[in-house]
């Protein structure tokens, strides 16, 4: 049966001489693997160039619950990513976020709300002319809300430690090893005030930003099963 839905491209994998497999997070069905034809020419309804990382697409798809792999019949761009594709910093950010989302987006019951957040985030990344050095920090923290383990960053007091298991600041060292030291905890507390609107006002030393990113990723690994290292992270560290 054919359906219309919007979707965000996560990644593509070569499947055969004729097809690629594309991981797409859709507004209607959540995360789905689609088979897409490699056929070229002006009459193709699924141009390969559309399926770039974080591309937002209008799709006509087959969807059968009994299938692990569905098919895209037609695809059109819903948002042209001119700046993301032409700006090295934004391109690198898109590759990192698409890899990150490929690892953390799994089954979800709130695909429409989550898709709305992803759509809005990509639009902001495309349109902003301010610094995006902190964009991924905001993105990863906001995303954790939809995944069910958003940390409580509001209750920080001087010399508190961040308990990564319970997602909160504490006055005394926890009985487990998964907590941040006082310096990293203080840096993390600053993120309670950061947003897409004001992210360019927050200035972190390069090593401090690296530490924060690594701690956020560690937090994800504690709350998600089988979350591997990200290959694109080193590139992001070099740029920001």
Backbone as CSV, one residue per row, in Angstrom:
resi,resn,N_x,N_y,N_z,CA_x,CA_y,CA_z,C_x,C_y,C_z
1,UNK,0.841,-1.189,0.000,0.000,0.000,0.000,0.878,1.243,0.000
2,UNK,0.495,2.275,-0.739,1.280,3.492,-0.848,0.843,4.531,0.190
3,UNK,1.833,5.215,0.764,1.584,6.270,1.744,2.451,7.477,1.405
4,UNK,2.000,8.636,1.837,2.805,9.854,1.745,3.277,10.219,3.141
5,UNK,4.552,10.542,3.276,5.111,10.933,4.561,6.329,11.801,4.320
6,UNK,6.728,12.526,5.313,7.986,13.267,5.268,9.038,12.454,6.015
7,UNK,10.294,12.653,5.629,11.343,11.880,6.274,12.672,12.614,6.292
8,UNK,13.523,12.239,7.249,14.859,12.795,7.381,15.869,11.686,7.108
9,UNK,16.780,11.934,6.176,17.758,10.918,5.775,18.841,10.774,6.839
10,UNK,19.077,9.530,7.253,20.135,9.237,8.220,21.405,8.771,7.521
11,UNK,21.301,7.737,6.697,22.476,7.259,5.970,22.057,6.399,4.793
12,UNK,23.021,6.125,3.914,22.779,5.258,2.763,23.847,4.170,2.718
13,UNK,23.447,2.986,2.240,24.344,1.838,2.142,24.158,1.202,0.772
14,UNK,25.252,0.962,0.071,25.160,0.265,-1.207,24.641,-1.145,-0.994
15,UNK,23.626,-1.515,-1.775,22.993,-2.830,-1.633,23.281,-3.726,-2.827
16,UNK,23.221,-3.162,-4.006,23.485,-3.915,-5.239,23.799,-2.938,-6.345
17,UNK,23.968,-3.446,-7.561,24.229,-2.565,-8.695,23.042,-1.660,-9.000
18,UNK,21.852,-2.083,-8.581,20.640,-1.355,-8.937,20.011,-0.573,-7.778
19,UNK,20.372,-0.926,-6.544,19.670,-0.327,-5.408,20.634,0.073,-4.286
20,UNK,20.211,1.086,-3.529,20.846,1.423,-2.250,19.800,1.280,-1.152
21,UNK,20.293,1.030,0.058,19.416,1.028,1.221,19.591,2.362,1.944
22,UNK,18.488,3.000,2.257,18.521,4.310,2.911,17.781,4.220,4.244
23,UNK,18.460,4.600,5.310,17.820,4.704,6.619,17.179,6.094,6.707
24,UNK,15.875,6.130,6.941,15.139,7.387,7.005,14.266,7.394,8.255
25,UNK,14.315,8.507,8.981,13.378,8.665,10.094,12.165,9.405,9.558
26,UNK,11.028,8.717,9.537,9.833,9.284,8.920,8.880,9.849,9.967
27,UNK,8.085,10.781,9.513,7.082,11.399,10.379,5.974,10.416,10.735
28,UNK,5.658,9.499,9.822,4.515,8.591,10.017,4.877,7.260,10.647
29,UNK,6.077,6.745,10.361,6.403,5.377,10.762,7.645,5.255,11.635
30,UNK,8.291,6.378,11.969,9.537,6.287,12.713,10.684,5.902,11.797
31,UNK,11.661,5.191,12.331,12.844,4.822,11.565,12.553,3.626,10.665
32,UNK,12.839,3.786,9.379,12.545,2.748,8.391,13.741,2.613,7.441
33,UNK,14.016,1.385,7.027,14.993,1.127,5.975,14.255,1.001,4.651
34,UNK,14.677,1.814,3.678,14.040,1.813,2.364,15.021,1.375,1.280
35,UNK,14.493,0.651,0.304,15.250,0.336,-0.894,14.951,1.408,-1.941
36,UNK,16.028,1.991,-2.492,15.879,3.083,-3.450,16.649,2.723,-4.714
37,UNK,16.013,2.917,-5.834,16.636,2.610,-7.118,17.783,3.563,-7.419
38,UNK,18.848,3.048,-8.032,19.977,3.864,-8.460,19.785,4.433,-9.868
39,UNK,18.653,4.181,-10.469,18.447,4.604,-11.852,18.645,6.104,-11.990
40,UNK,19.267,6.497,-13.126,19.576,7.898,-13.374,18.687,8.431,-14.493
41,UNK,18.866,9.690,-14.816,18.083,10.286,-15.889,17.079,11.281,-15.348
42,UNK,16.625,12.152,-16.218,15.741,13.232,-15.789,14.357,12.745,-15.379
43,UNK,14.008,11.515,-15.742,12.668,11.013,-15.423,12.620,10.184,-14.141
44,UNK,13.789,9.960,-13.504,13.770,9.173,-12.279,13.002,9.898,-11.179
45,UNK,12.254,9.146,-10.392,11.445,9.727,-9.311,12.155,9.678,-7.962
46,UNK,13.358,9.086,-7.953,14.122,9.007,-6.709,15.588,9.374,-6.971
47,UNK,15.870,10.628,-7.330,17.255,11.021,-7.624,18.184,10.759,-6.436
48,UNK,19.308,10.118,-6.710,20.248,9.766,-5.639,20.735,11.000,-4.893
49,UNK,20.846,12.132,-5.588,21.368,13.356,-4.976,20.494,13.871,-3.838
50,UNK,19.239,13.444,-3.790,18.345,13.904,-2.728,18.685,13.299,-1.372
51,UNK,19.320,12.123,-1.379,19.461,11.354,-0.144,20.786,11.654,0.555
52,UNK,21.002,12.924,0.844,22.194,13.361,1.566,21.889,13.417,3.061
53,UNK,22.928,13.390,3.917,22.699,13.403,5.369,21.839,14.583,5.821
54,UNK,20.805,14.299,6.586,19.856,15.256,7.170,18.894,15.869,6.152
55,UNK,18.880,15.372,4.917,17.925,15.885,3.936,16.501,15.620,4.413
56,UNK,15.637,16.626,4.284,14.222,16.497,4.610,13.472,16.292,3.294
57,UNK,12.757,15.170,3.191,12.128,14.796,1.924,10.630,14.580,2.076
58,UNK,9.903,14.887,1.003,8.519,14.444,0.846,8.569,13.118,0.091
59,UNK,7.964,12.098,0.674,8.111,10.749,0.140,6.767,10.119,-0.177
60,UNK,6.762,9.310,-1.221,5.677,8.363,-1.450,6.302,6.982,-1.323
61,UNK,5.810,6.200,-0.369,6.481,4.947,-0.025,5.500,3.793,0.034
62,UNK,6.040,2.606,-0.194,5.308,1.387,0.133,5.536,1.101,1.609
63,UNK,4.515,0.615,2.284,4.709,0.260,3.685,3.852,-0.958,4.014
64,UNK,4.529,-2.049,4.330,3.872,-3.271,4.768,4.534,-3.711,6.060
65,UNK,3.740,-3.895,7.093,4.275,-4.211,8.417,5.095,-5.487,8.429
66,UNK,4.818,-6.395,7.508,5.515,-7.679,7.487,6.909,-7.587,6.878
67,UNK,7.265,-6.454,6.272,8.561,-6.291,5.620,9.567,-5.579,6.520
68,UNK,10.820,-6.016,6.471,11.893,-5.308,7.158,12.407,-4.145,6.321
69,UNK,12.315,-4.278,4.992,12.770,-3.236,4.079,11.596,-2.799,3.210
70,UNK,11.322,-1.504,3.222,10.248,-0.939,2.421,10.835,-0.317,1.146
71,UNK,9.980,0.255,0.302,10.467,0.862,-0.935,9.959,2.290,-1.086
72,UNK,10.841,3.153,-1.597,10.470,4.530,-1.924,10.075,4.565,-3.391
73,UNK,8.875,5.044,-3.653,8.413,5.168,-5.034,8.724,6.539,-5.621
74,UNK,8.670,7.563,-4.758,8.911,8.918,-5.245,9.455,9.765,-4.109
75,UNK,10.399,10.638,-4.418,10.993,11.519,-3.410,11.199,12.910,-3.978
76,UNK,10.876,13.910,-3.162,11.103,15.313,-3.522,11.670,16.036,-2.313
77,UNK,12.504,17.017,-2.565,13.099,17.774,-1.464,12.055,18.674,-0.822
78,UNK,11.963,18.622,0.499,11.074,19.521,1.238,11.821,20.777,1.685
79,UNK,13.137,20.657,1.833,13.972,21.785,2.254,15.319,21.654,1.552
80,UNK,15.651,22.597,0.704,16.916,22.555,-0.009,18.047,23.012,0.921
81,UNK,19.040,22.153,1.100,20.120,22.413,2.050,21.310,23.062,1.333
82,UNK,21.109,24.262,0.842,22.153,24.945,0.093,23.360,25.256,0.976
83,UNK,23.124,25.805,2.156,24.237,26.211,3.010,24.906,25.005,3.660
84,UNK,24.115,24.019,4.059,24.685,22.815,4.668,25.591,22.089,3.684
85,UNK,25.216,22.066,2.414,26.025,21.363,1.416,27.223,22.183,0.956
86,UNK,27.185,23.506,1.149,28.259,24.356,0.644,29.181,24.936,1.693
87,UNK,28.858,24.743,2.949,29.642,25.290,4.056,30.311,24.122,4.784
88,UNK,31.647,24.097,4.812,32.375,22.958,5.366,31.980,22.660,6.810
89,UNK,31.839,23.705,7.626,31.484,23.496,9.028,30.098,22.867,9.149
90,UNK,29.150,23.366,8.362,27.799,22.822,8.419,27.730,21.416,7.825
91,UNK,28.503,21.166,6.761,28.542,19.832,6.175,29.075,18.821,7.185
92,UNK,30.152,19.191,7.874,30.737,18.304,8.889,29.769,18.085,10.046
93,UNK,29.062,19.147,10.441,28.064,19.018,11.498,26.953,18.066,11.071
94,UNK,26.506,18.178,9.818,25.445,17.306,9.313,25.885,15.849,9.306
95,UNK,27.126,15.579,8.885,27.629,14.205,8.886,27.695,13.644,10.306
96,UNK,28.154,14.472,11.256,28.208,14.010,12.642,26.812,13.707,13.180
97,UNK,25.878,14.638,12.968,24.528,14.451,13.507,23.814,13.277,12.850
98,UNK,24.040,13.072,11.557,23.392,11.940,10.885,23.949,10.617,11.418
99,UNK,25.268,10.562,11.647,25.854,9.345,12.229,25.325,9.132,13.651
100,UNK,25.293,10.207,14.428,24.787,10.142,15.798,23.335,9.646,15.820
101,UNK,22.495,10.216,14.976,21.088,9.808,14.929,20.939,8.370,14.465
102,UNK,21.810,7.937,13.549,21.755,6.554,13.072,21.982,5.564,14.212
103,UNK,22.756,5.975,15.220,23.059,5.087,16.343,22.013,5.148,17.450
104,UNK,21.355,6.310,17.614,20.489,6.467,18.789,18.995,6.389,18.493
105,UNK,18.592,6.627,17.236,17.165,6.584,16.926,16.734,5.151,16.680
106,UNK,15.880,4.668,17.530,15.382,3.311,17.412,13.859,3.372,17.420
107,UNK,13.207,2.379,17.946,11.749,2.409,17.978,11.272,3.538,18.886
108,UNK,10.282,4.267,18.421,9.715,5.357,19.223,8.221,5.458,18.979
109,UNK,7.491,5.822,20.012,6.039,5.977,19.893,5.641,7.416,19.571
110,UNK,6.605,8.312,19.555,6.306,9.730,19.337,7.031,10.235,18.090
111,UNK,6.889,9.519,16.987,7.656,9.868,15.799,7.280,11.246,15.258
112,UNK,6.031,11.661,15.392,5.628,12.964,14.868,6.262,14.102,15.657
113,UNK,6.240,14.017,16.981,6.863,15.050,17.810,8.367,15.085,17.599
114,UNK,8.973,13.917,17.550,10.410,13.846,17.342,10.782,14.346,15.952
115,UNK,10.002,13.971,14.955,10.292,14.445,13.605,10.190,15.972,13.537
116,UNK,9.230,16.544,14.218,9.075,18.005,14.230,10.320,18.668,14.809
117,UNK,10.857,18.092,15.883,12.093,18.623,16.473,13.255,18.503,15.496
118,UNK,13.395,17.356,14.846,14.488,17.153,13.888,14.367,18.113,12.711
119,UNK,13.173,18.266,12.206,12.907,19.166,11.083,13.283,20.601,11.461
120,UNK,12.830,21.033,12.622,13.137,22.389,13.089,14.646,22.586,13.257
121,UNK,15.316,21.580,13.799,16.760,21.678,14.033,17.528,21.801,12.723
122,UNK,17.152,21.016,11.721,17.824,21.088,10.419,17.589,22.456,9.780
123,UNK,16.376,22.979,9.899,16.102,24.309,9.350,16.980,25.365,10.006
124,UNK,17.148,25.274,11.317,17.981,26.247,12.036,19.433,26.124,11.590
125,UNK,19.923,24.897,11.463,21.298,24.684,11.013,21.496,25.257,9.613
126,UNK,20.532,25.062,8.746,20.620,25.577,7.373,20.598,27.106,7.345
127,UNK,19.752,27.723,8.123,19.503,29.159,7.973,20.370,30.057,8.838
128,UNK,20.929,29.536,9.928,21.660,30.424,10.827,22.928,30.961,10.180
129,UNK,23.215,32.223,10.459,24.467,32.818,10.014,25.383,33.104,11.201
130,UNK,24.996,32.583,12.373,25.813,32.721,13.582,26.698,31.485,13.745
131,UNK,27.577,31.514,14.716,28.463,30.382,14.981,27.646,29.130,15.329
132,UNK,28.062,27.986,14.778,27.390,26.715,15.096,28.280,25.815,15.965
133,UNK,29.296,26.399,16.599,30.240,25.607,17.383,29.557,24.836,18.505
134,UNK,28.422,25.351,19.009,27.706,24.691,20.103,26.417,24.008,19.647
135,UNK,26.177,23.973,18.348,24.903,23.443,17.840,24.671,22.009,18.292
136,UNK,25.689,21.173,18.189,25.524,19.751,18.537,25.295,19.552,20.032
137,UNK,25.816,20.464,20.860,25.562,20.368,22.299,24.073,20.555,22.583
138,UNK,23.509,21.599,21.987,22.081,21.869,22.158,21.265,20.704,21.608
139,UNK,21.634,20.251,20.417,20.896,19.178,19.745,20.880,17.908,20.586
140,UNK,22.030,17.474,21.061,22.105,16.210,21.809,21.331,16.283,23.124
141,UNK,21.397,17.426,23.795,20.651,17.566,25.048,19.144,17.561,24.796
142,UNK,18.704,18.312,23.795,17.270,18.351,23.495,16.764,16.985,23.050
143,UNK,17.550,16.282,22.273,17.129,14.970,21.787,16.913,13.992,22.938
144,UNK,17.720,14.097,23.990,17.585,13.166,25.119,16.212,13.269,25.774
145,UNK,15.570,14.433,25.642,14.203,14.590,26.166,13.248,13.620,25.471
146,UNK,13.380,13.490,24.144,12.492,12.613,23.385,12.824,11.140,23.612
147,UNK,14.057,10.866,24.029,14.472,9.481,24.255,14.240,9.034,25.695
148,UNK,13.806,9.972,26.559,13.381,9.591,27.900,14.417,9.698,28.991
149,UNK,15.567,10.354,28.733,16.554,10.467,29.815,17.182,11.868,29.859
150,UNK,16.345,12.883,29.662,16.820,14.262,29.723,17.361,14.562,31.123
151,UNK,18.590,15.082,31.230,19.179,15.322,32.559,18.607,16.570,33.225
152,UNK,18.600,16.562,34.535,18.183,17.735,35.295,19.412,18.611,35.516
153,UNK,19.512,19.685,34.749,20.665,20.572,34.834,20.350,21.865,35.583
154,UNK,19.157,21.963,36.122,18.690,23.217,36.734,19.133,23.375,38.186
155,UNK,19.463,22.285,38.859,19.669,22.328,40.311,21.135,22.382,40.713
156,UNK,21.979,22.936,39.865,23.413,22.955,40.180,23.724,23.938,41.307
157,UNK,24.591,23.490,42.214,25.153,24.350,43.251,26.669,24.207,43.220
158,UNK,27.371,25.231,43.656,28.825,25.237,43.599,29.409,23.964,44.212
159,UNK,30.347,23.347,43.469,31.055,22.128,43.871,30.213,20.857,43.783
160,UNK,29.030,20.951,43.188,28.244,19.734,42.956,28.951,18.829,41.944
161,UNK,28.579,17.540,41.990,29.027,16.552,41.017,27.812,16.085,40.220
162,UNK,28.014,15.774,38.950,26.891,15.296,38.143,26.874,13.776,38.144
163,UNK,25.785,13.226,38.665,25.552,11.786,38.704,24.970,11.367,37.352
164,UNK,25.758,10.635,36.555,25.341,10.309,35.203,24.325,9.170,35.148
165,UNK,24.255,8.384,36.169,23.250,7.317,36.211,21.862,7.899,36.440
166,UNK,21.755,8.809,37.388,20.453,9.384,37.747,20.174,10.711,37.044
167,UNK,21.153,11.239,36.309,20.933,12.445,35.525,20.680,13.686,36.359
168,UNK,21.439,13.865,37.439,21.217,15.022,38.305,22.496,15.387,39.053
169,UNK,22.532,16.623,39.558,23.659,17.070,40.363,23.483,16.619,41.809
170,UNK,24.590,16.236,42.435,24.556,15.768,43.823,25.681,16.438,44.598
171,UNK,25.507,16.518,45.899,26.485,17.185,46.757,27.652,16.278,47.117
172,UNK,27.411,14.956,47.103,28.443,14.014,47.520,28.717,12.999,46.414
173,UNK,29.917,12.464,46.440,30.312,11.488,45.420,29.405,10.263,45.464
174,UNK,28.823,9.875,44.320,27.952,8.683,44.291,28.729,7.412,44.609
175,UNK,28.005,6.354,44.894,28.620,5.068,45.229,29.038,4.283,43.981
176,UNK,28.781,4.838,42.808,29.222,4.212,41.560,30.256,5.121,40.901
177,UNK,30.861,4.682,39.800,31.960,5.416,39.158,31.503,6.376,38.058
178,UNK,30.211,6.397,37.745,29.735,7.178,36.604,29.261,8.568,37.051
179,UNK,30.230,9.424,37.324,29.921,10.809,37.691,31.011,11.712,37.142
180,UNK,30.698,13.009,37.007,31.657,13.975,36.490,32.382,14.667,37.637
181,UNK,33.632,15.042,37.392,34.344,15.806,38.408,33.750,17.202,38.516
182,UNK,34.246,17.975,39.461,33.628,19.280,39.725,33.762,20.241,38.543
183,UNK,34.894,20.228,37.859,35.083,21.139,36.723,34.139,20.779,35.577
184,UNK,34.075,19.493,35.226,33.184,19.068,34.137,31.725,19.268,34.520
185,UNK,31.409,19.078,35.788,30.030,19.279,36.251,29.625,20.739,36.122
186,UNK,30.544,21.644,36.467,30.245,23.070,36.341,30.060,23.456,34.878
187,UNK,30.910,22.929,33.992,30.761,23.212,32.554,29.426,22.698,32.047
188,UNK,29.049,21.504,32.483,27.774,20.931,32.044,26.598,21.769,32.525
189,UNK,26.709,22.347,33.720,25.602,23.139,34.272,25.287,24.353,33.397
190,UNK,26.277,24.858,32.662,26.046,26.009,31.785,25.058,25.682,30.675
191,UNK,24.962,24.397,30.320,24.087,24.003,29.219,22.609,24.116,29.585
192,UNK,22.304,24.320,30.851,20.910,24.524,31.253,20.350,25.793,30.637
193,UNK,21.244,26.728,30.282,20.793,28.028,29.768,20.982,28.169,28.261
194,UNK,21.564,27.176,27.625,21.893,27.314,26.211,20.748,26.827,25.330
195,UNK,20.555,27.503,24.213,19.491,27.154,23.277,19.975,27.477,21.865
196,UNK,19.194,27.101,20.859,19.549,27.459,19.487,19.616,28.982,19.311
197,UNK,18.767,29.692,20.043,18.702,31.144,19.889,19.933,31.840,20.455
198,UNK,20.488,31.313,21.538,21.601,32.022,22.185,22.921,31.264,22.147
199,UNK,22.987,30.144,21.432,24.168,29.269,21.491,25.450,29.982,21.062
200,UNK,25.332,30.985,20.182,26.526,31.684,19.699,27.134,32.597,20.761
201,UNK,26.395,32.848,21.825,26.918,33.693,22.903,27.785,32.915,23.894
202,UNK,27.705,31.590,23.876,28.456,30.767,24.816,29.812,30.409,24.204
203,UNK,30.869,30.803,24.893,32.220,30.567,24.392,32.921,29.571,25.316
204,UNK,33.288,28.425,24.741,34.024,27.411,25.487,35.422,27.277,24.905
205,UNK,36.402,27.062,25.768,37.721,26.693,25.272,37.591,25.365,24.518
206,UNK,38.445,25.166,23.515,38.328,23.979,22.668,38.323,22.696,23.500
207,UNK,39.243,22.577,24.456,39.313,21.349,25.255,38.083,21.197,26.141
208,UNK,37.551,22.306,26.646,36.336,22.232,27.462,35.165,21.719,26.627
209,UNK,35.061,22.202,25.368,33.969,21.737,24.505,34.128,20.245,24.200
210,UNK,35.347,19.817,23.929,35.602,18.399,23.679,35.194,17.563,24.886
211,UNK,35.560,18.035,26.077,35.189,17.313,27.300,33.677,17.218,27.452
212,UNK,32.977,18.320,27.176,31.518,18.320,27.313,30.892,17.335,26.328
213,UNK,31.345,17.381,25.060,30.802,16.455,24.060,31.029,15.014,24.485
214,UNK,32.250,14.724,24.913,32.560,13.350,25.327,31.724,12.915,26.515
215,UNK,31.467,13.828,27.436,30.655,13.472,28.609,29.190,13.248,28.215
216,UNK,28.687,14.066,27.281,27.310,13.865,26.813,27.190,12.513,26.111
217,UNK,28.179,12.178,25.288,28.160,10.874,24.618,28.265,9.736,25.617
218,UNK,29.056,9.929,26.655,29.139,8.920,27.716,27.785,8.760,28.410
219,UNK,27.109,9.880,28.615,25.775,9.850,29.220,24.811,9.037,28.351
220,UNK,24.886,9.248,27.050,24.042,8.461,26.133,24.376,6.968,26.237
221,UNK,25.653,6.637,26.307,26.046,5.225,26.362,25.545,4.545,27.631
222,UNK,25.432,5.315,28.699,24.919,4.752,29.948,23.422,4.490,29.881
223,UNK,22.726,5.208,29.009,21.269,5.110,28.972,20.728,4.426,27.726
224,UNK,21.620,4.103,26.785,21.209,3.384,25.575,22.055,2.138,25.419
225,UNK,21.426,1.044,25.097,22.148,-0.212,24.883,22.898,-0.166,23.557
226,UNK,24.146,-0.623,23.568,24.932,-0.815,22.355,25.065,0.480,21.535
227,UNK,25.639,1.494,22.155,25.887,2.773,21.480,27.389,2.876,21.212
228,UNK,27.827,2.690,19.966,29.265,2.613,19.651,29.919,3.991,19.531
229,UNK,31.240,3.969,19.339,31.982,5.210,19.085,31.578,5.770,17.725
230,UNK,31.715,7.088,17.579,31.316,7.765,16.347,32.549,8.133,15.534
231,UNK,32.579,7.704,14.280,33.744,7.929,13.423,33.939,9.401,13.070
232,UNK,32.846,10.155,12.983,32.925,11.552,12.534,33.269,12.528,13.664
233,UNK,33.403,12.026,14.871,33.636,12.920,16.016,34.981,13.632,15.925
234,UNK,36.014,12.935,15.474,37.343,13.545,15.387,37.365,14.743,14.445
235,UNK,36.630,14.638,13.344,36.549,15.750,12.390,35.906,16.953,13.052
236,UNK,34.862,16.711,13.828,34.167,17.800,14.510,35.089,18.465,15.534
237,UNK,35.875,17.646,16.247,36.820,18.202,17.223,37.862,19.103,16.542
238,UNK,38.255,18.756,15.326,39.241,19.564,14.607,38.663,20.918,14.200
239,UNK,37.378,20.948,13.875,36.742,22.183,13.382,36.332,23.131,14.498
240,UNK,35.883,22.557,15.623,35.332,23.400,16.690,36.135,23.189,17.970
